[in-house]
């Protein structure tokens, strides 16, 4: 008996959901700007900032939301944020220049990540807060300030490898930040450089979805703040970084079913679910399933601002009471650096279907005008179905053409490895040449984090889109400014006709 299709339907919310229903408008954009094409929705990022602020208010905490710029290079998104009172986290000289040019003042910028002298110098010159990873960076920053006679620089000490009672190590090792056990050395350096550096608090950043690990790190930061106060520093900020996550899928049952069936496929109990039998980290040894699933948890019922709420409500491992309560009692400012979570529902990547090729296996190959690096879903372990956007009013519904089909999505590079996704994707019908596939919710890391000019093919262009008086307005990403009338954008009616 033929097995039912394994769907991984994307979670879609306004305005992204209605944009994907505007087939004529989307085809017009791709016809004009080429395939692949990235679309960003600047107004949605402002709404996402507000959701994090609402959680902070619920816990009666002051502080700031910093957008982790590395998650997307869009000018439109950064400029839209600059029009709010949000802040930005920059991790390179180019990102710092971009943020300043978009309208962010230095009091709304924190510089993190690996830094060369030019990056440190511009941050210090402008008065940007610098998140420092270790003693060497502290020494270099102090030397720059002294050499160029710059104002005293605000710094955040980024810590890692926090310990908790009852466990040897709950907070995993990281190449970012200094081990919490080295705090005494860092504070001694700061005492020596009181005339050039002003510590305003401590920070952490963990690459994990675990609330237990995040709680251990925040607990460690609270204890580190006590030590700063004991040394006579006036520090008020606790920066808990990012990692709040995104729920990509509409249905958790689909995710559970797919991951279960993937294991069965690796064990040989059902036909393969991927190109070449790829197991996404799973393998079979002697009839037993081994390895670990190397995928982003596609369905996360607690993500984004809800994840922050759960963390603040969690008891501190060593201090007992809820972490949010402890921050409030000490009158600390809570700093956040969401990247992916602030970009939830903020973008869409479109690709035109170039060729549909039947195979003997019955699973057709669909070649797109897109490369794997243009959407980089596989690189970030994100699995979700694309949305079929028909050309010229052709039906998308399965019942109109005989039912759903499984396909393999191939990129446009002449490389065997250029697969948009290794997963067999089920669509409501077989795509046709000229149709579009829309990959939803790709603004966080998947749009341009890995894009290249391989084979001299251009990277995807980016357009900014928003609704105005029932119509879609668009412009090139670099032309967008969040000021009414500042950009002459074509106006497209709800039905897709340009006016």
MIMARDO-965156 format. One record per residue (C-alpha): x, z, y; residue number from 0; residue in one letter. Coordinates in Angstrom, 1 decimal. Layout:
! residues N
X / Z / Y / NUM / A .
...
This chain:
! residues 499
0.0 / 0.0 / 0.0 / 0 / X .
1.3 / -0.9 / 3.5 / 1 / X .
2.4 / 2.0 / 5.5 / 2 / X .
0.8 / 2.7 / 8.9 / 3 / X .
2.9 / 1.9 / 12.0 / 4 / X .
5.1 / 4.7 / 13.4 / 5 / X .
4.4 / 4.8 / 17.1 / 6 / X .
6.3 / 6.8 / 19.8 / 7 / X .
4.0 / 6.3 / 22.7 / 8 / X .
5.5 / 7.2 / 26.1 / 9 / X .
3.9 / 9.8 / 28.3 / 10 / X .
2.5 / 8.1 / 31.4 / 11 / X .
1.3 / 9.8 / 34.5 / 12 / X .
0.3 / 8.5 / 38.0 / 13 / X .
1.5 / 6.4 / 39.7 / 14 / X .
3.6 / 5.1 / 36.8 / 15 / X .
0.6 / 4.6 / 34.5 / 16 / X .
-1.3 / 2.5 / 37.0 / 17 / X .
1.8 / 0.5 / 37.9 / 18 / X .
2.2 / -0.6 / 34.2 / 19 / X .
-1.4 / -1.8 / 34.3 / 20 / X .
-0.6 / -4.1 / 37.2 / 21 / X .
0.7 / -7.0 / 35.1 / 22 / X .
0.5 / -9.7 / 37.8 / 23 / X .
2.4 / -7.6 / 40.3 / 24 / X .
5.1 / -6.7 / 37.8 / 25 / X .
5.5 / -10.4 / 36.7 / 26 / X .
5.7 / -11.4 / 40.4 / 27 / X .
8.6 / -8.9 / 40.9 / 28 / X .
10.5 / -10.1 / 37.9 / 29 / X .
10.0 / -13.7 / 38.8 / 30 / X .
11.4 / -12.9 / 42.3 / 31 / X .
14.2 / -10.5 / 41.4 / 32 / X .
15.2 / -11.4 / 37.8 / 33 / X .
15.3 / -9.7 / 34.4 / 34 / X .
16.1 / -6.9 / 33.8 / 35 / X .
14.6 / -5.2 / 36.8 / 36 / X .
14.5 / -1.5 / 37.6 / 37 / X .
11.6 / -0.1 / 39.6 / 38 / X .
11.7 / 3.4 / 41.3 / 39 / X .
8.8 / 5.4 / 42.7 / 40 / X .
10.2 / 7.5 / 45.5 / 41 / X .
7.1 / 9.5 / 46.2 / 42 / X .
7.1 / 10.9 / 42.7 / 43 / X .
10.5 / 12.6 / 43.1 / 44 / X .
9.2 / 14.5 / 46.1 / 45 / X .
6.2 / 15.7 / 44.0 / 46 / X .
8.6 / 16.8 / 41.2 / 47 / X .
10.6 / 18.9 / 43.7 / 48 / X .
7.4 / 20.6 / 44.7 / 49 / X .
6.7 / 21.6 / 41.1 / 50 / X .
10.0 / 23.4 / 40.9 / 51 / X .
9.4 / 25.1 / 44.2 / 52 / X .
6.0 / 26.3 / 42.9 / 53 / X .
7.7 / 28.1 / 40.0 / 54 / X .
10.2 / 29.7 / 42.4 / 55 / X .
7.4 / 30.9 / 44.6 / 56 / X .
5.5 / 32.3 / 41.6 / 57 / X .
8.5 / 34.5 / 40.9 / 58 / X .
8.9 / 35.3 / 44.7 / 59 / X .
12.4 / 33.9 / 44.8 / 60 / X .
14.2 / 32.1 / 47.7 / 61 / X .
16.7 / 29.4 / 47.1 / 62 / X .
17.1 / 25.6 / 46.9 / 63 / X .
16.5 / 22.6 / 44.6 / 64 / X .
19.5 / 20.3 / 44.5 / 65 / X .
19.0 / 16.8 / 43.0 / 66 / X .
21.8 / 15.9 / 40.6 / 67 / X .
22.7 / 12.5 / 42.1 / 68 / X .
24.6 / 11.3 / 39.1 / 69 / X .
21.3 / 10.8 / 37.2 / 70 / X .
20.4 / 7.8 / 39.3 / 71 / X .
22.3 / 5.8 / 42.0 / 72 / X .
19.1 / 4.7 / 43.8 / 73 / X .
19.2 / 4.8 / 47.6 / 74 / X .
15.4 / 4.9 / 47.9 / 75 / X .
15.2 / 8.1 / 45.8 / 76 / X .
17.9 / 9.8 / 47.7 / 77 / X .
16.5 / 8.8 / 51.1 / 78 / X .
13.1 / 10.0 / 50.1 / 79 / X .
14.5 / 13.4 / 49.1 / 80 / X .
16.4 / 13.6 / 52.4 / 81 / X .
13.0 / 13.4 / 54.1 / 82 / X .
12.0 / 16.7 / 52.4 / 83 / X .
13.8 / 20.0 / 52.6 / 84 / X .
15.4 / 19.5 / 49.2 / 85 / X .
19.1 / 19.3 / 48.7 / 86 / X .
21.5 / 17.3 / 46.7 / 87 / X .
24.4 / 17.8 / 44.2 / 88 / X .
27.1 / 15.2 / 44.4 / 89 / X .
29.8 / 14.7 / 41.8 / 90 / X .
32.1 / 12.1 / 43.4 / 91 / X .
33.4 / 10.9 / 46.8 / 92 / X .
31.0 / 7.9 / 46.7 / 93 / X .
28.0 / 10.1 / 46.0 / 94 / X .
29.0 / 12.5 / 48.9 / 95 / X .
29.3 / 9.5 / 51.3 / 96 / X .
25.9 / 8.2 / 50.0 / 97 / X .
24.2 / 11.5 / 50.6 / 98 / X .
25.6 / 11.9 / 54.1 / 99 / X .
24.5 / 8.4 / 54.9 / 100 / X .
21.0 / 9.0 / 53.5 / 101 / X .
20.4 / 11.8 / 56.0 / 102 / X .
21.5 / 15.0 / 54.1 / 103 / X .
23.3 / 17.5 / 56.3 / 104 / X .
26.3 / 19.4 / 54.8 / 105 / X .
24.2 / 22.6 / 54.5 / 106 / X .
22.0 / 20.7 / 52.0 / 107 / X .
24.9 / 19.4 / 49.8 / 108 / X .
26.9 / 21.0 / 47.0 / 109 / X .
29.9 / 19.2 / 45.6 / 110 / X .
30.4 / 19.7 / 41.8 / 111 / X .
32.2 / 18.0 / 38.9 / 112 / X .
35.9 / 16.8 / 38.7 / 113 / X .
37.3 / 16.3 / 42.2 / 114 / X .
40.2 / 14.3 / 43.6 / 115 / X .
41.9 / 15.3 / 46.9 / 116 / X .
39.9 / 12.8 / 48.9 / 117 / X .
36.6 / 14.2 / 47.6 / 118 / X .
37.7 / 17.8 / 48.3 / 119 / X .
39.0 / 16.9 / 51.8 / 120 / X .
35.7 / 15.2 / 52.9 / 121 / X .
33.7 / 18.0 / 51.5 / 122 / X .
35.8 / 20.6 / 53.3 / 123 / X .
35.8 / 18.6 / 56.5 / 124 / X .
32.0 / 18.2 / 56.6 / 125 / X .
31.3 / 21.8 / 55.6 / 126 / X .
29.8 / 21.1 / 52.2 / 127 / X .
29.6 / 23.9 / 49.6 / 128 / X .
32.0 / 23.3 / 46.8 / 129 / X .
31.4 / 24.3 / 43.2 / 130 / X .
34.8 / 25.0 / 41.8 / 131 / X .
35.7 / 24.7 / 38.1 / 132 / X .
38.9 / 26.7 / 37.9 / 133 / X .
41.9 / 28.4 / 39.6 / 134 / X .
43.7 / 25.1 / 40.2 / 135 / X .
40.8 / 23.6 / 42.2 / 136 / X .
40.6 / 26.8 / 44.2 / 137 / X .
44.3 / 26.7 / 45.1 / 138 / X .
44.1 / 23.0 / 46.0 / 139 / X .
41.1 / 23.5 / 48.2 / 140 / X .
42.6 / 26.4 / 50.0 / 141 / X .
45.8 / 24.4 / 50.6 / 142 / X .
43.8 / 21.5 / 52.1 / 143 / X .
41.9 / 23.8 / 54.4 / 144 / X .
45.1 / 25.4 / 55.6 / 145 / X .
47.1 / 22.1 / 55.9 / 146 / X .
44.4 / 20.3 / 57.9 / 147 / X .
43.2 / 23.3 / 59.9 / 148 / X .
39.6 / 23.0 / 58.6 / 149 / X .
36.8 / 25.6 / 58.8 / 150 / X .
36.4 / 28.1 / 56.0 / 151 / X .
34.8 / 26.5 / 53.0 / 152 / X .
31.8 / 27.9 / 51.1 / 153 / X .
32.5 / 28.0 / 47.4 / 154 / X .
30.5 / 28.6 / 44.2 / 155 / X .
32.5 / 29.8 / 41.1 / 156 / X .
31.3 / 27.8 / 38.1 / 157 / X .
31.6 / 29.9 / 34.9 / 158 / X .
31.1 / 29.1 / 31.2 / 159 / X .
31.6 / 30.7 / 27.7 / 160 / X .
29.4 / 33.7 / 28.3 / 161 / X .
29.3 / 36.4 / 25.6 / 162 / X .
26.3 / 38.4 / 24.6 / 163 / X .
26.0 / 41.6 / 22.6 / 164 / X .
25.3 / 41.2 / 18.8 / 165 / X .
26.8 / 37.7 / 18.7 / 166 / X .
30.3 / 36.4 / 18.9 / 167 / X .
29.3 / 33.6 / 21.2 / 168 / X .
25.9 / 32.3 / 22.2 / 169 / X .
26.9 / 30.2 / 25.2 / 170 / X .
28.8 / 27.2 / 23.9 / 171 / X .
32.2 / 26.0 / 25.0 / 172 / X .
32.3 / 23.6 / 28.0 / 173 / X .
35.0 / 21.6 / 29.7 / 174 / X .
33.3 / 22.5 / 33.0 / 175 / X .
33.8 / 25.8 / 34.6 / 176 / X .
36.1 / 28.8 / 33.9 / 177 / X .
35.5 / 31.2 / 31.0 / 178 / X .
33.6 / 34.2 / 32.3 / 179 / X .
36.4 / 36.3 / 30.9 / 180 / X .
38.7 / 34.8 / 33.6 / 181 / X .
36.5 / 36.0 / 36.5 / 182 / X .
39.0 / 38.7 / 37.5 / 183 / X .
41.7 / 36.1 / 38.1 / 184 / X .
39.4 / 33.9 / 40.1 / 185 / X .
38.4 / 36.9 / 42.3 / 186 / X .
42.0 / 37.8 / 42.9 / 187 / X .
42.7 / 34.2 / 44.1 / 188 / X .
39.7 / 34.5 / 46.5 / 189 / X .
41.0 / 37.7 / 47.9 / 190 / X .
44.3 / 36.0 / 48.6 / 191 / X .
42.5 / 33.1 / 50.3 / 192 / X .
39.9 / 35.0 / 52.3 / 193 / X .
40.9 / 33.2 / 55.5 / 194 / X .
40.1 / 29.7 / 54.0 / 195 / X .
37.5 / 30.2 / 51.2 / 196 / X .
34.1 / 32.0 / 51.3 / 197 / X .
32.5 / 32.7 / 47.9 / 198 / X .
28.7 / 32.5 / 48.2 / 199 / X .
27.9 / 33.0 / 44.6 / 200 / X .
28.4 / 31.9 / 41.0 / 201 / X .
27.1 / 29.0 / 38.9 / 202 / X .
26.8 / 27.7 / 35.4 / 203 / X .
25.9 / 24.4 / 33.7 / 204 / X .
25.2 / 24.1 / 30.0 / 205 / X .
24.5 / 21.0 / 28.0 / 206 / X .
21.8 / 22.6 / 25.8 / 207 / X .
18.1 / 22.8 / 25.4 / 208 / X .
18.3 / 26.4 / 24.2 / 209 / X .
16.6 / 29.1 / 26.3 / 210 / X .
18.6 / 31.7 / 24.5 / 211 / X .
21.9 / 30.2 / 25.7 / 212 / X .
20.6 / 29.7 / 29.2 / 213 / X .
19.4 / 33.3 / 29.3 / 214 / X .
22.8 / 34.5 / 28.2 / 215 / X .
24.6 / 32.5 / 30.9 / 216 / X .
22.2 / 33.7 / 33.6 / 217 / X .
22.6 / 37.3 / 32.4 / 218 / X .
26.4 / 36.7 / 32.7 / 219 / X .
26.1 / 35.3 / 36.2 / 220 / X .
24.2 / 38.4 / 37.3 / 221 / X .
27.0 / 40.6 / 36.0 / 222 / X .
29.5 / 38.4 / 37.7 / 223 / X .
27.6 / 38.8 / 41.0 / 224 / X .
28.0 / 42.6 / 40.6 / 225 / X .
31.7 / 42.1 / 40.4 / 226 / X .
31.8 / 40.0 / 43.5 / 227 / X .
29.9 / 42.6 / 45.4 / 228 / X .
32.3 / 45.3 / 44.1 / 229 / X .
35.2 / 43.3 / 45.4 / 230 / X .
33.6 / 43.2 / 48.9 / 231 / X .
32.4 / 39.6 / 48.9 / 232 / X .
29.0 / 38.9 / 50.4 / 233 / X .
27.5 / 36.6 / 47.8 / 234 / X .
23.8 / 35.8 / 47.4 / 235 / X .
23.5 / 32.5 / 45.4 / 236 / X .
23.1 / 32.1 / 41.6 / 237 / X .
23.2 / 28.4 / 40.6 / 238 / X .
21.8 / 27.8 / 37.2 / 239 / X .
22.5 / 24.0 / 37.1 / 240 / X .
20.2 / 21.5 / 35.4 / 241 / X .
19.1 / 20.8 / 31.8 / 242 / X .
15.4 / 21.5 / 32.3 / 243 / X .
14.5 / 18.4 / 30.3 / 244 / X .
11.7 / 15.8 / 30.2 / 245 / X .
8.9 / 15.4 / 27.8 / 246 / X .
9.0 / 11.6 / 27.1 / 247 / X .
6.3 / 11.2 / 24.5 / 248 / X .
2.5 / 11.5 / 24.8 / 249 / X .
1.9 / 12.9 / 21.3 / 250 / X .
4.0 / 15.5 / 19.6 / 251 / X .
2.5 / 14.6 / 16.2 / 252 / X .
3.9 / 11.1 / 16.5 / 253 / X .
7.4 / 12.6 / 17.0 / 254 / X .
7.1 / 15.0 / 14.1 / 255 / X .
5.8 / 12.2 / 11.8 / 256 / X .
8.6 / 9.8 / 12.9 / 257 / X .
11.5 / 12.2 / 12.4 / 258 / X .
10.0 / 13.2 / 9.0 / 259 / X .
9.7 / 9.6 / 7.9 / 260 / X .
13.2 / 8.8 / 9.2 / 261 / X .
14.5 / 11.4 / 6.8 / 262 / X .
12.5 / 9.8 / 4.0 / 263 / X .
13.9 / 6.4 / 4.9 / 264 / X .
17.5 / 7.7 / 4.8 / 265 / X .
16.8 / 9.2 / 1.4 / 266 / X .
15.5 / 5.9 / 0.2 / 267 / X .
11.9 / 7.1 / -0.3 / 268 / X .
10.5 / 4.5 / 2.0 / 269 / X .
11.7 / 1.2 / 3.6 / 270 / X .
14.2 / 1.5 / 6.4 / 271 / X .
13.0 / 2.4 / 9.9 / 272 / X .
16.0 / 1.1 / 11.7 / 273 / X .
18.3 / -1.9 / 12.0 / 274 / X .
20.9 / -1.7 / 9.1 / 275 / X .
19.4 / 1.6 / 7.9 / 276 / X .
21.0 / 3.6 / 10.7 / 277 / X .
20.2 / 7.3 / 10.3 / 278 / X .
20.7 / 8.6 / 13.9 / 279 / X .
23.1 / 11.2 / 12.4 / 280 / X .
21.3 / 11.8 / 9.1 / 281 / X .
22.9 / 10.7 / 5.8 / 282 / X .
22.3 / 11.2 / 2.1 / 283 / X .
24.8 / 12.8 / -0.2 / 284 / X .
23.9 / 13.0 / -3.9 / 285 / X .
20.2 / 12.7 / -3.1 / 286 / X .
20.3 / 15.4 / -0.5 / 287 / X .
19.7 / 14.8 / 3.2 / 288 / X .
22.8 / 15.8 / 5.3 / 289 / X .
23.9 / 15.7 / 8.9 / 290 / X .
22.0 / 16.5 / 12.1 / 291 / X .
19.5 / 14.4 / 14.0 / 292 / X .
21.5 / 13.1 / 17.0 / 293 / X .
18.4 / 12.4 / 19.2 / 294 / X .
17.0 / 13.8 / 22.4 / 295 / X .
13.9 / 15.8 / 21.5 / 296 / X .
11.4 / 13.2 / 22.6 / 297 / X .
8.4 / 15.5 / 22.7 / 298 / X .
9.1 / 18.8 / 24.6 / 299 / X .
6.0 / 20.8 / 25.4 / 300 / X .
8.1 / 23.1 / 27.6 / 301 / X .
10.2 / 21.0 / 30.0 / 302 / X .
10.9 / 20.5 / 33.7 / 303 / X .
9.4 / 23.2 / 35.9 / 304 / X .
7.7 / 24.9 / 32.9 / 305 / X .
11.2 / 25.3 / 31.3 / 306 / X .
12.4 / 27.1 / 34.5 / 307 / X .
9.3 / 29.4 / 34.4 / 308 / X .
10.1 / 30.2 / 30.8 / 309 / X .
13.7 / 31.0 / 31.6 / 310 / X .
12.8 / 33.3 / 34.6 / 311 / X .
10.3 / 35.1 / 32.5 / 312 / X .
12.7 / 35.8 / 29.6 / 313 / X .
14.3 / 39.2 / 29.3 / 314 / X .
18.0 / 39.3 / 30.2 / 315 / X .
20.1 / 39.9 / 27.0 / 316 / X .
22.1 / 42.8 / 28.4 / 317 / X .
20.0 / 43.9 / 31.4 / 318 / X .
16.7 / 44.1 / 29.6 / 319 / X .
14.1 / 43.1 / 32.3 / 320 / X .
13.0 / 39.5 / 33.0 / 321 / X .
15.7 / 37.4 / 34.6 / 322 / X .
13.4 / 36.4 / 37.5 / 323 / X .
12.7 / 40.1 / 38.3 / 324 / X .
16.5 / 40.9 / 38.3 / 325 / X .
17.1 / 38.0 / 40.7 / 326 / X .
14.4 / 39.3 / 43.0 / 327 / X .
15.5 / 42.9 / 42.9 / 328 / X .
19.0 / 41.8 / 44.1 / 329 / X .
17.5 / 39.5 / 46.7 / 330 / X .
19.6 / 36.6 / 45.3 / 331 / X .
18.9 / 33.0 / 46.1 / 332 / X .
18.2 / 30.8 / 43.1 / 333 / X .
19.9 / 27.4 / 43.1 / 334 / X .
18.8 / 24.6 / 40.7 / 335 / X .
20.4 / 21.3 / 40.0 / 336 / X .
17.8 / 19.2 / 38.1 / 337 / X .
18.7 / 15.6 / 37.4 / 338 / X .
16.6 / 14.1 / 34.6 / 339 / X .
13.7 / 16.5 / 35.3 / 340 / X .
13.4 / 15.5 / 39.0 / 341 / X .
13.3 / 11.9 / 37.9 / 342 / X .
10.4 / 12.4 / 35.4 / 343 / X .
7.9 / 9.5 / 35.9 / 344 / X .
10.0 / 8.1 / 38.7 / 345 / X .
11.0 / 4.8 / 37.2 / 346 / X .
10.5 / 1.8 / 35.0 / 347 / X .
12.8 / -0.8 / 33.5 / 348 / X .
11.4 / -4.3 / 32.9 / 349 / X .
12.7 / -7.0 / 30.6 / 350 / X .
11.4 / -10.6 / 30.0 / 351 / X .
11.0 / -11.8 / 26.4 / 352 / X .
13.3 / -14.8 / 25.8 / 353 / X .
12.7 / -15.5 / 22.2 / 354 / X .
10.6 / -14.3 / 19.2 / 355 / X .
12.2 / -15.1 / 15.8 / 356 / X .
10.5 / -14.5 / 12.5 / 357 / X .
12.6 / -13.2 / 9.6 / 358 / X .
12.2 / -13.1 / 5.8 / 359 / X .
11.7 / -9.3 / 6.0 / 360 / X .
8.6 / -9.7 / 8.0 / 361 / X .
10.0 / -7.8 / 11.0 / 362 / X .
10.5 / -10.3 / 13.9 / 363 / X .
13.5 / -10.3 / 16.2 / 364 / X .
12.6 / -10.2 / 19.9 / 365 / X .
15.4 / -11.1 / 22.2 / 366 / X .
15.1 / -9.8 / 25.8 / 367 / X .
16.7 / -10.7 / 29.1 / 368 / X .
18.4 / -7.3 / 29.0 / 369 / X .
21.4 / -5.6 / 27.5 / 370 / X .
21.5 / -2.3 / 25.7 / 371 / X .
23.6 / -0.9 / 28.6 / 372 / X .
20.8 / -1.9 / 31.1 / 373 / X .
18.5 / 0.7 / 29.7 / 374 / X .
20.9 / 2.8 / 27.6 / 375 / X .
18.1 / 4.5 / 25.7 / 376 / X .
20.2 / 4.7 / 22.5 / 377 / X .
23.2 / 6.2 / 24.3 / 378 / X .
21.1 / 9.1 / 25.5 / 379 / X .
19.2 / 9.4 / 22.2 / 380 / X .
15.8 / 8.7 / 23.8 / 381 / X .
13.3 / 7.0 / 21.5 / 382 / X .
10.0 / 5.7 / 22.8 / 383 / X .
7.9 / 2.5 / 22.6 / 384 / X .
8.0 / 0.0 / 25.4 / 385 / X .
4.7 / -1.1 / 27.0 / 386 / X .
3.8 / -4.7 / 26.5 / 387 / X .
2.9 / -6.4 / 29.8 / 388 / X .
1.4 / -9.8 / 29.0 / 389 / X .
2.0 / -13.0 / 31.0 / 390 / X .
-0.9 / -14.8 / 32.7 / 391 / X .
-3.6 / -12.5 / 31.4 / 392 / X .
-2.8 / -12.9 / 27.7 / 393 / X .
-4.3 / -10.1 / 25.6 / 394 / X .
-2.2 / -7.1 / 24.7 / 395 / X .
-4.7 / -5.4 / 22.4 / 396 / X .
-3.9 / -5.4 / 18.7 / 397 / X .
-7.5 / -6.3 / 17.7 / 398 / X .
-7.3 / -9.5 / 19.8 / 399 / X .
-4.6 / -11.0 / 17.6 / 400 / X .
-4.7 / -9.4 / 14.2 / 401 / X .
-3.1 / -5.9 / 14.5 / 402 / X .
0.2 / -4.2 / 15.3 / 403 / X .
3.6 / -5.6 / 14.3 / 404 / X .
7.0 / -4.1 / 13.8 / 405 / X .
9.9 / -5.8 / 15.7 / 406 / X .
13.6 / -5.4 / 16.4 / 407 / X .
14.5 / -5.5 / 20.1 / 408 / X .
17.8 / -7.5 / 20.7 / 409 / X .
19.8 / -7.7 / 23.8 / 410 / X .
21.2 / -10.7 / 25.5 / 411 / X .
24.9 / -10.2 / 24.7 / 412 / X .
26.6 / -12.1 / 21.9 / 413 / X .
27.4 / -8.9 / 20.1 / 414 / X .
25.9 / -7.6 / 16.9 / 415 / X .
25.8 / -4.1 / 18.5 / 416 / X .
23.7 / -5.2 / 21.4 / 417 / X .
20.5 / -3.6 / 20.2 / 418 / X .
18.1 / -2.3 / 22.8 / 419 / X .
17.1 / 0.2 / 20.2 / 420 / X .
18.1 / 0.5 / 16.5 / 421 / X .
14.6 / 1.7 / 15.7 / 422 / X .
12.0 / -0.7 / 14.4 / 423 / X .
9.5 / -0.7 / 17.2 / 424 / X .
5.8 / -1.2 / 16.7 / 425 / X .
3.8 / -3.1 / 19.3 / 426 / X .
0.1 / -3.9 / 19.6 / 427 / X .
0.8 / -7.5 / 18.9 / 428 / X .
3.7 / -9.9 / 18.6 / 429 / X .
5.2 / -10.6 / 22.1 / 430 / X .
5.3 / -14.1 / 23.4 / 431 / X .
8.0 / -15.8 / 25.4 / 432 / X .
7.5 / -14.9 / 29.0 / 433 / X .
5.8 / -11.5 / 28.3 / 434 / X .
7.4 / -8.4 / 29.8 / 435 / X .
8.3 / -5.2 / 28.0 / 436 / X .
8.3 / -2.2 / 30.2 / 437 / X .
10.4 / 0.8 / 29.3 / 438 / X .
8.8 / 3.8 / 31.0 / 439 / X .
10.4 / 6.8 / 32.5 / 440 / X .
14.0 / 5.5 / 32.6 / 441 / X .
15.0 / 6.7 / 36.0 / 442 / X .
16.9 / 9.7 / 34.5 / 443 / X .
20.3 / 8.5 / 33.3 / 444 / X .
18.9 / 5.4 / 31.4 / 445 / X .
18.7 / 3.0 / 34.3 / 446 / X .
22.2 / 2.4 / 35.6 / 447 / X .
24.4 / 5.2 / 34.2 / 448 / X .
26.0 / 2.8 / 31.7 / 449 / X .
25.2 / -0.6 / 33.3 / 450 / X .
28.1 / -3.2 / 33.2 / 451 / X .
28.9 / -6.8 / 34.2 / 452 / X .
29.8 / -7.8 / 30.6 / 453 / X .
29.8 / -11.6 / 30.1 / 454 / X .
29.5 / -11.9 / 33.8 / 455 / X .
25.9 / -11.1 / 33.6 / 456 / X .
24.6 / -9.2 / 36.7 / 457 / X .
23.3 / -5.6 / 36.4 / 458 / X .
19.6 / -5.0 / 37.0 / 459 / X .
18.4 / -5.1 / 40.5 / 460 / X .
16.3 / -2.2 / 41.8 / 461 / X .
13.1 / -2.3 / 43.7 / 462 / X .
11.2 / 0.7 / 45.3 / 463 / X .
7.5 / 0.7 / 45.0 / 464 / X .
4.7 / 2.8 / 46.5 / 465 / X .
0.9 / 2.7 / 46.9 / 466 / X .
-0.6 / 2.3 / 50.4 / 467 / X .
-4.3 / 1.8 / 51.1 / 468 / X .
-5.0 / 0.8 / 47.5 / 469 / X .
-2.2 / -1.8 / 47.4 / 470 / X .
1.3 / -1.9 / 46.0 / 471 / X .
4.1 / -2.2 / 48.5 / 472 / X .
7.7 / -3.0 / 47.5 / 473 / X .
11.1 / -3.6 / 48.8 / 474 / X .
14.6 / -3.7 / 47.5 / 475 / X .
16.0 / -0.3 / 46.8 / 476 / X .
18.7 / -0.5 / 49.5 / 477 / X .
16.1 / -1.5 / 52.1 / 478 / X .
13.8 / 1.5 / 51.6 / 479 / X .
13.6 / 4.2 / 54.2 / 480 / X .
10.9 / 6.9 / 54.1 / 481 / X .
9.6 / 6.0 / 57.6 / 482 / X .
6.3 / 4.2 / 58.1 / 483 / X .
6.9 / 0.7 / 59.4 / 484 / X .
10.7 / 0.9 / 58.9 / 485 / X .
10.8 / -1.8 / 56.3 / 486 / X .
8.8 / -5.0 / 56.1 / 487 / X .
7.6 / -4.9 / 52.5 / 488 / X .
5.3 / -7.5 / 50.9 / 489 / X .
1.8 / -6.0 / 50.3 / 490 / X .
0.1 / -6.7 / 47.0 / 491 / X .
-3.5 / -5.9 / 46.3 / 492 / X .
-4.6 / -3.7 / 43.4 / 493 / X .
-5.3 / -6.9 / 41.5 / 494 / X .
-1.7 / -8.2 / 42.0 / 495 / X .
-2.3 / -10.8 / 44.8 / 496 / X .
0.2 / -10.7 / 47.6 / 497 / X .
-1.4 / -10.5 / 51.1 / 498 / X .
